[in-house]
């Protein structure tokens, strides 16, 4: 309660600032867990997919994709379902799915960007309104007897500025971290898609070699 009472001394601008702080906190927590889930290590997952495909267990590979959360398993599943096509067609199918998944990774990160921009500006607005209140006290009659109101206006200006800067300072590194993680996930999606194309190309080559051997043996 002491902290709340102190913050509310910053004037009316503190209410929208507190809304920004709460919004930023909720979005940061939600995005952290969502992006963490989407960016799980997929090296072992791809190796298991390779084993299923090499053994001809295509349905098991698809089931593994369906049971594994995240955009990369969905991307791999798209490639497996279109494995009967040529590589350019498979690549286009996976690229289409990747284009649908990318906005989901960036979801609500724009909210954090907006908070980072708005919080200092709103703090500055609180500074201006607080200083205006102080100047009105100084300009009025009996200014010397109203030192409490004068210091209150200055406190309002400083509290609002400090709060706005604090919100932006806390949100900025989290926003940058989440943005970098999204870039890493998108890059990993490209790597895993290429790995799948190579696996399918190897399997086609092996099947073609086996067919040639069968024809030769007959």
N, C-alpha and C positions, 0 to 999 in steps of 0.2 A: 504493500500500500504506500509506503514511503516513496518508492521509486515512481509509482504512478502519480502521486501527488506532485512530485518534483517535475515530472515530465509535463503535466498539465499546466504548470506555470508558464510553459512556452506559448500559451495562447491557443486560439481556435485552430491554428494551422497544425497543431499536434494531432488532432483527430485524423485528418487525412494521412499524416505521416505514420501514425500507428497502423492505419489500414494498409499502407504500403509495406510496412515492416511485417505484418501478419501474412500478407499475400506472398511476399518474398520468401518467408520461412516455409510456408506450406508448399510452394512450388519447388523450392530447393530440395526439400525432403522427398517429395513425390518423384521428381526427375532423377534424383540420385539413385533411388532404388530401381526405377524403371530402366535407366541407362546401364546401371550395374548388371541387371538381369539380362539385358540385351547384349552386353559386352562380355559375357562369360567366355572362358577359354574354350575354343572350338577345335583345338588340335586333335584331342582324343576322339571327339565326335566325328571328325572327317576320317580318321583312321578306321573307326568302326563302320562307317559308310563304305569305305573302300573294301573292307573285308566282306561285307554283305554283297556288294556288287560283284566282286571277283568270284564269290561262291554262287552267284546266280540267284541270290535271295533278294530280289528287287522289292518285293512286298515288305520284307523285314526292314529294308533300308527306308522305305517310305514311312513305316510305322515308327521307326526311330526318329525320323524328322518330325512327325506329328506329335510325338511325346516329348520333344525337346523344345522348350520355349526360346523365343528370340527370332530375329529376322534372318539370321544365317541358315538355320534349319529349314525355314520356309523357302529360302532361295535354293538350297540344295534339292528340296523336294520338287520344286518347279523344274529344275534341270533333269531330275530322274524321270519325272512324268513325261518329259519331251525327249527322252533318250533315243527314240526311234527316228528323230529328225537329224539333219546334219548339224555340225557344230555352230555355224552362224545362226541357224534358227534357234538352237538351244540357248545360245548367248543372248539373242534378242528377247526370248521368253524370260530369262533370268533378269535381264536389264529392266524389263517392264515391271517385274515385281520389286526390284530394288528401287525404282523410281517411286513406287507406291509406299515403300517402307521408309524412305529417307525423311519425308515430312513428319512421320510419326516420331522419329528420333529427335527432331528439332522442336517437337510439340512443347508449347509453353515456355521455351527458352526466350522467346521474344518478350514475355512478361517480365523476366528478370532484367533484360536489357532496358525495358521501359522504366523499371524501378530505379535502376542505376542512374538513369538520366533525370528522372523526375524528382527523386528524393533531395538531392542538393539544391535543385531549383525551388522546391517548396520550402526547404530550409531557408533559402535566401529570401523568399517571400515573407517568411516569418520574421526574418531579420529586419526587413523594410518596415513591416507593420509595427514591430516592436519599437523601432527607432522613431517612427512617426508618433507613437504614443508618448515617447519620452520628450520629443520636441514640442508636442502640444502642451505638456506639463510645464516645460521651461518657458514657453511663450505665454502661458496664462498668468493671471494675477496670483500673488502669493506663492510664487514658484519655490521660494526658499522653504516654505512650510510643507511642501509636498515632495520631500525627498524620497519617501517610500514609493510613491507612484513613479517617480523618475527612475529609481533603481529597478522597479518592477518591469518597466518597459525595456530597460537594458537587459535584464535577465531573460525576458521573453525572447529578445533578439538572439542572445547567445545560446539558449537552450534549443531553439528551433534550428539554428544553424548546425550545432553539434549533432543533433538527432539526425538531420538529413544527411550529413556527411557520414555518420556512423552506419546508417542503413546502406548507403552506397558502397562504403569501404568493405563491409561484411559480405555484401552480395556479389561484388565484382570478382573476387578470386574464385568463388563457387561457380559463377557463370562461365568464367574462362575455363575452369576445369571440366565442366560438363560439355562445353563446346568442343574442347580438345578430345574428350572421350568419344563424342559423336563422330568426329573426323576419323578417329582410329577405328571405330566400328565399321564405318563406310569403307575404309581402306581394307579392312579384314574381309568384308563382303566380296570385294573384288578379287582378293587372293583366293578365297575359298571357291568362288565361281570358276576361277582359272584351274584350280586343283581338280574340280569335278570334271571340267572339260577334258583335262588330260587323262583322268581315269577312264572316262567314256571312250576317248580316242584309243587308249591302250586296249580296252576290252574289244572294240571293233577290230583293231588290228589282230588281236589274238584269235577272234572268231574267224576272220578272213583267212588267217594262216591255217587254222584247223580245217576249214572247208577245202583249202587247196590240198592239204595232206590227204583228206578223205577222197577227193577226186583222183589224186595220184595213186592212191592205194587200190582204187577200184579199176 
